[in-house]
């Protein structure tokens, strides 16, 4: 039986069969299976972005949300989603880097940041190596300086599957 949302807290409820399947696969294997749902190009770009962020953010916990609209991997000092500083969001046609805290306070002379929310901003990654660009690295450094809870580089990296939505939009774009 698939997972269902509960009305009370709007949380995903995973049915016993899904829990059993989730327990048999490691978090890394689960993340790989989530990424494999996307086109090979998008999956490769997402994996490259994850490698870059892991190298840049030692001590970050990776919080995985396989949501209705996108696959999101947050980088946080704690297991709380609200403490996440960044996330990589994988959509059918692109991959984005989100600045979840203080995105509106970042100095962005290159004009890379998109969004109009009260807190977060994002960059659509248009090229595999874009995360290594100096302007993007400057934004990452600013976000780390402004974060309320700093990352502890001595903390071991952990990948935590936080939720898997029962219903999801197609992970590959429709043929044009």
Buried (B, 14 or more C-beta within 10 A) or exposed (E): EEBEBEEEEEEBBBEEEBEEEBEEEEBEEBBEEBBEBBEEEBBBBBBBBBEBBBEBBEBBBBBBBBBEEBBBBBBBBBEEBEBBBBBBBBBBEBBBBBBBBBBBEBEBEEEBBEBEEEEBBBBBBEEBEBBEBEEBEBBBEBBBEBBEBEBEEEEEEEBEBBBBBBEBEEBEEEEE
